Amino acid sequence: MEKKTPLYDRHVTALGKIVPFAGWLLPVQYSGVIAEHMAVRQACGLFDVSHMGELVLRGADALANVNRLMTNDFTGMYAGQARYSPMCYENGGVVDDLIVYKCTDTAYLIVVNAANKDKDAAWVAAHLTGACTMEDRSDSIAQLALQGPRAQAILRPLAGELPEKNYSAVLQGAVDGIPCLISRTGYTGEDGFELYCAPGDAPLLWDKLLSAGADYGLIPCGLGARDTLRLEAAMPLYGHELSPEINPYEAGLGIFVKLDKPDFIGKAALQAARPVSRRRVGLRMTGRGIAREQCPVYGGDRQIGLVTSGTHCPYLGHAVAMALVDAAFQEPGTKVQVDVRGRRVEAEVVKTPFYQRA
């Protein structure tokens, strides 16, 4: 039985097309994926991301546990700072990718993917050591994402304080009187904010934001645009570019693996994993066709990998894909072919992200 977010009635009223996703009933679109995608690139979009999970680690050893669980290093952060990180198994495969916020010296908020929440919570709980406890706060937190070049203009008149730096947060902020954690983060490749509030406050916050953004072109957006936006920005998605079978180096996330810090889960395997034999790459489709997940990729007569995500990008106006391919084919400019429904379509390896805001 799928769950409903606190904003479910708002989605139905706005004629959102509701679909099951990661155990939740969520809108895949309202006005259409292309219209919503373009609104985020050119104006602003509002997303319900209340299905995401939130775990809190507390105790004198909270930092030591975060550093042992994650590949990134969280030492020296200030209160309100956020960092992205993979979390790995002992073999170097990825449990999940997530964002960690430092709340205090003894408390850290971990935001995890909805489909992985229960698995992540069990993994974290099973690997805690010392003076540290974990609380699953997912059911007591709603999350809205305000994304696009006009997000700041919409939010600033409503909020007494906004985070000025990317990957930072006002931990005890407010939006027009509604208590919120206000984070300068997102999953679209645009400037924007993610707002964490009590579930009971989410509908009013949704209404206030849409009202304040009406003159700025703000519209509600669904899962469809969220996926095309993240793909256009070449952001990995768990289950596609990341999985228990794909390590962070293969996924092109080596910058988030800090081998110079003390031991962490998966460190030995990751030390031994380089040089990798395959890499995530960006593909631009130069022939006619749209590559989709699991389409085979060929270099000459030999299959060299698989597409992990692919679509036609509304803003760029052409089809792109991400793929996991033999490392020998990772250089931009390399010509390959993608098997699209039994037909070989020409493609070229290109630098990522495909889209990057000015």
Phi, psi and chi 1 to 4 in degrees:
 res  aa     phi    psi   chi1   chi2   chi3   chi4
   1 MET       -  117.1  179.8   89.7  179.1      -
   2 GLU   -70.9  148.2  -74.9   85.8    8.9      -
   3 LYS   -91.1  159.8  -64.6 -171.1  -76.2 -172.8
   4 LYS  -111.7  138.1  -62.0  175.7 -179.7  177.7
   5 THR   -76.6  166.9   77.5      -      -      -
   6 PRO   -61.0  -13.4  -22.3   32.8      -      -
   7 LEU  -102.7    9.5  -67.2  164.2      -      -
   8 TYR   -54.8  -46.7  176.8   81.8      -      -
   9 ASP   -63.2  -33.7  -70.3  -17.4      -      -
  10 ARG   -65.5  -39.4  -67.9  -64.0 -168.0  -86.5
  11 HIS   -65.7  -42.2  -56.0  -39.4      -      -
  12 VAL   -65.0  -44.3  172.1      -      -      -
  13 THR   -61.1  -36.6  -60.0      -      -      -
  14 ALA   -84.4    8.3      -      -      -      -
  15 LEU    64.7   33.1  -57.6 -179.3      -      -
  16 GLY   -68.0  142.0      -      -      -      -
  17 LYS   -82.4  108.8 -177.7 -179.5  178.3 -178.1
  18 ILE   -87.9  133.1  -54.7  -62.9      -      -
  19 VAL  -135.5  155.5  -61.2      -      -      -
  20 PRO   -75.4  136.1   15.7  -15.8      -      -
  21 PHE  -151.3  119.0  177.1   80.6      -      -
  22 ALA    51.4   37.4      -      -      -      -
  23 GLY    86.6    7.2      -      -      -      -
  24 TRP  -125.2  158.7  -65.3   83.5      -      -
  25 LEU  -100.6  114.0  -68.3  173.3      -      -
  26 LEU  -135.9  155.7  -69.9  164.4      -      -
  27 PRO   -77.4  128.3   28.3  -33.4      -      -
  28 VAL   -84.5  -27.5   67.0      -      -      -
  29 GLN  -165.9  162.7   64.9 -180.0   46.6      -
  30 TYR  -118.4  -77.3  -61.1   86.9      -      -
  31 SER   -85.4  -10.9   52.0      -      -      -
  32 GLY   129.1  144.3      -      -      -      -
  33 VAL   -60.0  -43.3  172.4      -      -      -
  34 ILE   -65.5  -45.5  -67.1  175.4      -      -
  35 ALA   -61.5  -41.2      -      -      -      -
  36 GLU   -70.6  -40.7  -67.5  163.7   25.1      -
  37 HIS   -58.3  -48.9 -177.3  111.9      -      -
  38 MET   -66.4  -33.7  -64.5  -59.7  -71.9      -
  39 ALA   -60.8  -41.9      -      -      -      -
  40 VAL   -68.6  -37.5  173.2      -      -      -
  41 ARG   -71.3  -33.4  -73.7  -78.5  177.3 -103.1
  42 GLN  -110.3  -19.8  -62.0  173.2  -27.7      -
  43 ALA  -140.7  -93.6      -      -      -      -
  44 CYS  -168.6  147.9 -158.4      -      -      -
  45 GLY  -133.0  152.0      -      -      -      -
  46 LEU  -119.3  125.3 -178.0   61.3      -      -
  47 PHE  -117.5  144.0  -60.6   81.2      -      -
  48 ASP   -92.5  112.1  177.0   10.0      -      -
  49 VAL  -120.5   33.8  -74.6      -      -      -
  50 SER   -68.3  -10.4  -59.5      -      -      -
  51 HIS   -76.4  -13.8   57.2  -60.6      -      -
  52 MET   -63.2  156.1  -60.1  -68.6  -79.3      -
  53 GLY  -102.4  150.4      -      -      -      -
  54 GLU  -131.9  121.1  -68.4   87.0   14.0      -
  55 LEU  -117.0  142.4  -48.9  174.9      -      -
  56 VAL  -120.7  126.1  177.8      -      -      -
  57 LEU  -101.0  132.0  -62.8 -167.7      -      -
  58 ARG  -133.3  146.1  -72.5 -167.0  179.7   90.4
  59 GLY   134.1  169.0      -      -      -      -
  60 ALA   -61.0  -27.5      -      -      -      -
  61 ASP  -103.9   20.7  -65.7  -36.6      -      -
  62 ALA   -60.5  -46.1      -      -      -      -
  63 LEU   -63.1  -43.5  173.7   58.5      -      -
  64 ALA   -60.3  -37.4      -      -      -      -
  65 ASN   -70.9  -42.0  -82.6  -86.2      -      -
  66 VAL   -59.1  -44.6  169.5      -      -      -
  67 ASN   -67.3  -30.1  -88.8  -29.2      -      -
  68 ARG   -77.9  -31.5 -174.4  169.1  177.2  -85.2
  69 LEU   -79.8  -32.5  -73.7  160.7      -      -
  70 MET  -107.4  157.0  -44.7  -61.5  171.4      -
  71 THR   -81.8  -26.7   64.9      -      -      -
  72 ASN   -77.3  170.6 -153.5  -19.3      -      -
  73 ASP  -110.1  125.6 -168.7   -9.2      -      -
  74 PHE  -108.1   13.2  -61.7   87.7      -      -
  75 THR   -71.2  141.9  -51.8      -      -      -
  76 GLY    79.4   10.8      -      -      -      -
  77 MET   -74.6  153.0  -68.5  172.1   67.0      -
  78 TYR   -96.9  159.0   56.7   82.6      -      -
  79 ALA   -60.5  125.4      -      -      -      -
  80 GLY    99.6   -8.7      -      -      -      -
  81 GLN   -81.1  147.3 -171.4  174.0    0.1      -
  82 ALA  -124.5  148.5      -      -      -      -
  83 ARG  -139.9  142.6  -81.7 -175.4 -173.3  157.1
  84 TYR   -86.3  147.8  170.7   87.6      -      -
  85 SER  -161.7  144.7 -178.9      -      -      -
  86 PRO   -73.4  155.7  -17.0   31.2      -      -
  87 MET  -123.1  124.9  178.9  167.3   67.0      -
  88 CYS  -114.8  156.9  -73.7      -      -      -
  89 TYR   -78.3  171.2  -66.4  105.5      -      -
  90 GLU   -59.0  -30.2  -68.9  -74.6    2.7      -
  91 ASN   -83.7    2.8   68.1   -2.3      -      -
  92 GLY    91.5  -11.7      -      -      -      -
  93 GLY   -67.3  160.7      -      -      -      -
  94 VAL   -95.9  125.9  178.0      -      -      -
  95 VAL   -72.2  -46.4 -179.1      -      -      -
  96 ASP  -171.7  165.0 -159.5    3.2      -      -
  97 ASP  -115.0  143.0   65.5  -34.5      -      -
  98 LEU  -154.5  174.0   35.8   80.9      -      -
  99 ILE  -120.0  135.1  -65.5  178.9      -      -
 100 VAL  -115.0  128.9  177.2      -      -      -
 101 TYR  -108.4  133.3  -65.7   84.4      -      -
 102 LYS   -83.7  119.9  178.8  176.4  179.3  176.8
 103 CYS   -93.5  -50.3  -59.6      -      -      -
 104 THR  -144.2 -179.2   69.1      -      -      -
 105 ASP   -62.4  -19.4  -72.2  -16.9      -      -
 106 THR  -123.1   18.0   57.7      -      -      -
 107 ALA  -147.7  130.2      -      -      -      -
 108 TYR  -132.8  132.6  -70.0   80.2      -      -
 109 LEU   -96.9  127.4  169.1   66.2      -      -
 110 ILE  -115.6  121.1  -55.4  173.0      -      -
 111 VAL  -103.3  122.0 -179.2      -      -      -
 112 VAL  -119.6  162.9  -56.6      -      -      -
 113 ASN   -69.3  142.8  -73.0  -58.0      -      -
 114 ALA   -58.1  -46.1      -      -      -      -
 115 ALA   -66.1  -20.6      -      -      -      -
 116 ASN  -104.3    1.3  -67.8  -22.9      -      -
 117 LYS   -55.1  -51.7 -166.7  -93.1  -69.3 -177.1
 118 ASP   -66.4  -40.8  -68.4  -20.0      -      -
 119 LYS   -62.5  -44.7  177.3 -169.6   73.5  172.1
 120 ASP   -63.3  -44.8  -69.9   -3.3      -      -
 121 ALA   -61.0  -41.8      -      -      -      -
 122 ALA   -66.3  -40.9      -      -      -      -
 123 TRP   -63.3  -48.4  176.7  -99.1      -      -
 124 VAL   -61.7  -48.7  170.0      -      -      -
 125 ALA   -59.6  -36.9      -      -      -      -
 126 ALA   -73.6  -15.1      -      -      -      -
 127 HIS  -117.2   12.2  -69.0   85.2      -      -
 128 LEU   -73.0  143.8  -67.3 -178.6      -      -
 129 THR  -135.3  157.1   60.8      -      -      -
 130 GLY    68.4 -151.2      -      -      -      -
 131 ALA   -86.5   82.6      -      -      -      -
 132 CYS  -156.9  135.8 -176.6      -      -      -
 133 THR  -124.5  157.0   60.8      -      -      -
 134 MET  -119.3  135.6 -175.3 -158.0   76.8      -
 135 GLU  -123.2  128.4 -179.8 -175.0    4.9      -
 136 ASP   -85.9  107.8 -175.4  -11.9      -      -
 137 ARG   -99.4    9.1  -65.9  -71.8  -47.8  -78.3
 138 SER   -55.7  -40.4  -54.7      -      -      -
 139 ASP   -75.9  -11.2  -70.0  -19.4      -      -
 140 SER  -109.3   13.4   61.3      -      -      -
 141 ILE  -134.9  130.1  -63.2  174.6      -      -
 142 ALA  -106.1  154.5      -      -      -      -
 143 GLN  -138.1  130.2 -172.7 -171.4  156.2      -
 144 LEU  -118.8  144.3  -78.3   64.7      -      -
 145 ALA  -118.9  120.5      -      -      -      -
 146 LEU  -106.1  110.3 -175.5   71.0      -      -
 147 GLN  -129.9  134.2  -59.5  -76.3  -59.3      -
 148 GLY   140.2  166.9      -      -      -      -
 149 PRO   -62.7  -18.9   18.2  -29.9      -      -
 150 ARG  -102.0   10.5  -63.7  177.9 -177.3  170.1
 151 ALA   -60.3  -44.4      -      -      -      -
 152 GLN   -65.8  -40.7 -176.8  172.0 -160.4      -
 153 ALA   -63.2  -33.5      -      -      -      -
 154 ILE   -74.7  -43.1  -67.1  167.2      -      -
 155 LEU   -82.9  -33.1 -167.8   57.0      -      -
 156 ARG   -58.2  -42.9 -173.0  168.3  -67.1  -78.0
 157 PRO   -64.4  -20.2  -21.6   33.8      -      -
 158 LEU   -93.2  -21.5  -58.6  177.2      -      -
 159 ALA  -112.1  135.2      -      -      -      -
 160 GLY   -67.4  -30.8      -      -      -      -
 161 GLU  -146.9  137.5 -177.7 -177.3    1.8      -
 162 LEU  -121.9  146.9  -69.6 -178.7      -      -
 163 PRO   -68.2  131.1   23.1  -31.0      -      -
 164 GLU   -88.7  -25.5  -60.9  -59.7  -31.8      -
 165 LYS  -101.5  146.4  -64.5 -179.8 -179.8  178.7
 166 ASN   -60.9  147.7  -72.8  -26.8      -      -
 167 TYR    56.3   46.2  -81.5   80.0      -      -
 168 SER  -142.1  163.7   69.3      -      -      -
 169 ALA  -145.2  148.7      -      -      -      -
 170 VAL   -90.4  109.3  176.8      -      -      -
 171 LEU   -70.2  -35.1  -63.0  171.8      -      -
 172 GLN  -124.4   65.1  -64.9  179.4  -41.1      -
 173 GLY   -96.9 -173.3      -      -      -      -
 174 ALA  -152.2  145.3      -      -      -      -
 175 VAL  -119.6  106.9  176.3      -      -      -
 176 ASP    50.3   44.5 -155.1   18.2      -      -
 177 GLY    89.5   -8.1      -      -      -      -
 178 ILE   -92.1  119.8  -62.1  173.4      -      -
 179 PRO   -60.8  130.9  -21.8   33.4      -      -
 180 CYS  -147.4  147.3  -67.5      -      -      -
 181 LEU   -86.2  123.0 -176.5  156.5      -      -
 182 ILE  -110.2  114.0  -54.9  172.0      -      -
 183 SER  -115.6  137.4  171.7      -      -      -
 184 ARG   -92.0   76.0 -161.3  152.3 -158.4  161.8
 185 THR  -143.3  172.8   47.2      -      -      -
 186 GLY   174.9  179.7      -      -      -      -
 187 TYR  -135.3   36.0 -165.6   48.4      -      -
 188 THR  -127.5  -11.4   62.5      -      -      -
 189 GLY    85.4    3.4      -      -      -      -
 190 GLU  -111.3  166.0  -68.0  -62.3  -23.8      -
 191 ASP   -63.7  152.0 -172.2   21.1      -      -
 192 GLY   168.4 -176.9      -      -      -      -
 193 PHE  -137.2  147.7  -57.9   88.2      -      -
 194 GLU  -115.7  128.5  -67.4  176.8  -43.7      -
 195 LEU  -114.0  121.2  -49.6  170.8      -      -
 196 TYR  -105.9  126.8  -61.9   77.3      -      -
 197 CYS  -145.5  175.0   67.2      -      -      -
 198 ALA   -68.0  142.1      -      -      -      -
 199 PRO   -53.5  -37.5  -28.2   36.3      -      -
 200 GLY   -67.3  -20.3      -      -      -      -
 201 ASP   -91.4  -12.3  -70.9  -24.3      -      -
 202 ALA   -61.9  -44.9      -      -      -      -
 203 PRO   -60.5  -41.7  -26.4   37.0      -      -
 204 LEU   -67.0  -39.8 -178.9   58.2      -      -
 205 LEU   -62.1  -43.0  179.3   59.7      -      -
 206 TRP   -56.8  -47.6  179.0  -91.5      -      -
 207 ASP   -64.4  -43.1  -66.4  -15.7      -      -
 208 LYS   -63.7  -40.8  -74.1  177.7  178.2  -71.6
 209 LEU   -67.8  -44.3  -69.8  169.6      -      -
 210 LEU   -63.5  -37.9  -74.0  176.4      -      -
 211 SER   -66.7  -45.5  177.0      -      -      -
 212 ALA   -66.5  -28.5      -      -      -      -
 213 GLY   -95.2    1.4      -      -      -      -
 214 ALA   -56.5  -40.5      -      -      -      -
 215 ASP   -81.4   -4.9  -68.4  -21.0      -      -
 216 TYR  -105.4    4.5  -68.8   89.6      -      -
 217 GLY    84.3   16.1      -      -      -      -
 218 LEU   -69.6  131.8  176.1   63.8      -      -
 219 ILE  -135.6  155.9   61.1  172.1      -      -
 220 PRO   -72.5  144.7   25.3  -31.7      -      -
 221 CYS  -130.7  152.3  -60.7      -      -      -
 222 GLY  -112.7 -171.0      -      -      -      -
 223 LEU   -62.7  -31.5  -65.2  169.5      -      -
 224 GLY   -61.1  -50.1      -      -      -      -
 225 ALA   -68.6  -34.7      -      -      -      -
 226 ARG   -57.9  -38.8 -176.4  169.4  160.9   84.8
 227 ASP   -74.9  -43.3 -169.6   51.9      -      -
 228 THR   -66.8  -34.8   57.4      -      -      -
 229 LEU   -66.4  -45.6  -72.6  158.2      -      -
 230 ARG   -67.3  -33.9   72.4   91.7 -166.4  168.7
 231 LEU   -70.1  -42.0 -150.2  168.7      -      -
 232 GLU   -60.4  -32.9 -157.8  170.6   61.7      -
 233 ALA   -88.8    4.8      -      -      -      -
 234 ALA    57.5   38.4      -      -      -      -
 235 MET   -89.6  132.8  -67.2  178.5  164.6      -
 236 PRO   -69.8  150.8   25.4  -33.2      -      -
 237 LEU  -123.1  129.1  174.3   62.9      -      -
 238 TYR   -60.9  138.7 -170.7   87.7      -      -
 239 GLY    91.4   -9.3      -      -      -      -
 240 HIS  -122.2  -74.0  -65.0 -108.3      -      -
 241 GLU   -87.9  -11.4  -71.1   71.7   42.1      -
 242 LEU  -133.9  143.5  -66.1  166.1      -      -
 243 SER  -170.3  174.4   76.8      -      -      -
 244 PRO   -60.8  -19.3  -27.4   37.0      -      -
 245 GLU   -97.2   -3.0  -70.4   73.9   42.8      -
 246 ILE  -121.7  123.4  -58.0  171.6      -      -
 247 ASN   -92.4  165.4   71.9   47.8      -      -
 248 PRO   -59.6  -33.1  -26.2   35.3      -      -
 249 TYR   -67.2  -41.9  -70.2  121.9      -      -
 250 GLU   -63.5  -34.0  -66.7  170.7  -37.3      -
 251 ALA   -80.7   -0.7      -      -      -      -
 252 GLY    76.7   25.3      -      -      -      -
 253 LEU  -112.6   26.3  -59.6  176.7      -      -
 254 GLY   -59.1  -26.1      -      -      -      -
 255 ILE   -62.4  -21.1 -170.3  173.9      -      -
 256 PHE   -98.4   11.6  -57.1  109.1      -      -
 257 VAL  -111.0  115.3  178.1      -      -      -
 258 LYS  -108.1   88.6  -53.9  -58.5 -177.1 -176.3
 259 LEU   -71.3  -12.8  -66.9  176.1      -      -
 260 ASP   -86.7   -1.8   55.4  -10.7      -      -
 261 LYS   -90.0  166.9   73.0  171.3 -177.1  174.4
 262 PRO   -57.1  172.9  -26.2   34.7      -      -
 263 ASP   -54.5  140.6 -163.7   30.0      -      -
 264 PHE  -140.2  161.9   59.2   88.4      -      -
 265 ILE   -64.3  122.4  -62.4  171.8      -      -
 266 GLY    95.9   -3.8      -      -      -      -
 267 LYS   -60.1  -48.1 -179.1  177.0 -178.9  178.5
 268 ALA   -61.1  -42.6      -      -      -      -
 269 ALA   -65.2  -38.6      -      -      -      -
 270 LEU   -71.7  -34.3  -69.2  172.4      -      -
 271 GLN   -60.4  -35.6  -76.3  176.0  -42.9      -
 272 ALA   -87.4   -5.7      -      -      -      -
 273 ALA   -83.3  -14.0      -      -      -      -
 274 ARG  -100.4  146.8  -64.3 -178.5  -60.7  172.9
 275 PRO   -73.7  143.7   28.4  -34.8      -      -
 276 VAL   -77.0  153.5  -64.4      -      -      -
 277 SER   -93.0   -9.3   60.3      -      -      -
 278 ARG  -144.4  154.7   56.9 -178.1 -173.1  167.2
 279 ARG  -143.7  148.5  -78.7  -65.5  -63.0  -93.9
 280 ARG   -72.6  131.9  172.1  170.7   67.2  107.3
 281 VAL  -132.3  162.8  -60.7      -      -      -
 282 GLY   -97.2  140.1      -      -      -      -
 283 LEU  -121.8  135.2  -60.5  178.3      -      -
 284 ARG  -105.2  126.1  173.7  169.7  178.3  162.7
 285 MET   -76.9  115.2  -55.3  -58.1  -68.7      -
 286 THR   -95.3  -19.3   52.7      -      -      -
 287 GLY   -94.7  178.4      -      -      -      -
 288 ARG   -85.5  113.4  -67.8  177.8   60.5   85.3
 289 GLY   156.7  154.6      -      -      -      -
 290 ILE  -114.9  119.0  -62.3  175.5      -      -
 291 ALA   -75.7  138.5      -      -      -      -
 292 ARG  -122.9  167.3  -58.3  -67.3 -172.4 -173.6
 293 GLU   -51.0  135.4  178.4 -172.1    4.4      -
 294 GLN    78.2    3.5  -66.1  -60.1  -55.8      -
 295 CYS   -67.0  131.2  -75.6      -      -      -
 296 PRO   -66.8  144.4  -19.3   32.6      -      -
 297 VAL  -113.3  134.9 -178.6      -      -      -
 298 TYR  -120.9  142.9  -72.8   86.2      -      -
 299 GLY  -115.7  101.6      -      -      -      -
 300 GLY    68.4 -130.1      -      -      -      -
 301 ASP   -89.9   -3.3  -67.2  -28.7      -      -
 302 ARG  -104.0  133.2 -177.3  168.0   70.0   90.0
 303 GLN   -72.6  127.9 -177.0  176.6  -17.9      -
 304 ILE  -114.6   -2.2   58.6  168.3      -      -
 305 GLY   168.8 -167.2      -      -      -      -
 306 LEU  -136.1  145.4  -72.0  172.0      -      -
 307 VAL   -69.8  136.2  169.8      -      -      -
 308 THR  -100.9  -32.0   53.4      -      -      -
 309 SER  -154.5  146.3  -60.9      -      -      -
 310 GLY  -161.2  149.6      -      -      -      -
 311 THR  -165.6  173.5 -167.1      -      -      -
 312 HIS   -92.8  124.9 -176.9  -87.0      -      -
 313 CYS   -87.7  116.9  -69.6      -      -      -
 314 PRO   -59.8  -40.7  -26.8   36.5      -      -
 315 TYR   -76.1  -43.9 -174.7   80.5      -      -
 316 LEU   -73.7  -29.4  -64.1  177.6      -      -
 317 GLY    83.2   15.9      -      -      -      -
 318 HIS  -148.8  168.8   58.1 -103.8      -      -
 319 ALA   -86.3  138.7      -      -      -      -
 320 VAL  -134.5  168.4  -57.5      -      -      -
 321 ALA  -154.1  159.0      -      -      -      -
 322 MET  -110.6  145.2  -71.6 -172.5  -77.1      -
 323 ALA  -145.2  153.5      -      -      -      -
 324 LEU  -103.2  112.4 -159.8   60.4      -      -
 325 VAL  -129.6  164.7  -57.1      -      -      -
 326 ASP   -53.2  137.3  -71.2    0.1      -      -
 327 ALA   -59.4  -25.2      -      -      -      -
 328 ALA   -65.2  -14.9      -      -      -      -
 329 PHE  -109.7   19.3  -68.2   80.9      -      -
 330 GLN   -85.8  -12.2   67.4  179.8  -57.1      -
 331 GLU   -73.7  134.2  -71.8  -57.9  -44.7      -
 332 PRO   -55.2  139.3  -26.9   35.9      -      -
 333 GLY    98.8  -13.3      -      -      -      -
 334 THR   -67.4  131.5  -58.4      -      -      -
 335 LYS   -89.8  133.5  -51.2  -63.9 -175.9 -175.6
 336 VAL  -139.1  177.4  -62.4      -      -      -
 337 GLN  -130.9  146.4  -57.7   86.9   38.6      -
 338 VAL  -116.2  130.7  179.9      -      -      -
 339 ASP   -81.0  106.3 -173.4  -39.9      -      -
 340 VAL  -108.3  103.7  179.7      -      -      -
 341 ARG    53.2   45.4  -63.2  178.1 -179.7  175.4
 342 GLY    85.3    3.3      -      -      -      -
 343 ARG  -121.2  129.1 -178.4  173.2   58.9   89.4
 344 ARG   -76.4  122.9  -63.3  -80.8 -177.4   93.0
 345 VAL  -115.8  131.6  178.3      -      -      -
 346 GLU   -67.6  142.3  -63.2  -65.6  -36.0      -
 347 ALA  -148.8  164.5      -      -      -      -
 348 GLU  -134.1  136.6  179.6 -179.5  -13.3      -
 349 VAL   -70.0  129.7  176.7      -      -      -
 350 VAL  -131.2  161.3  -64.9      -      -      -
 351 LYS   -67.0  148.3  -71.2 -176.6  178.6  179.6
 352 THR  -113.8  155.4   56.1      -      -      -
 353 PRO   -72.8  154.8   27.5  -34.5      -      -
 354 PHE   -66.1  -38.1  -52.9  109.7      -      -
 355 TYR  -123.4  136.5  165.8   83.4      -      -
 356 GLN  -140.3  125.7 -169.6  166.0   24.3      -
 357 ARG   -65.9  151.2   72.3  177.4 -172.2  -93.2
 358 ALA   -64.8      -      -      -      -      -
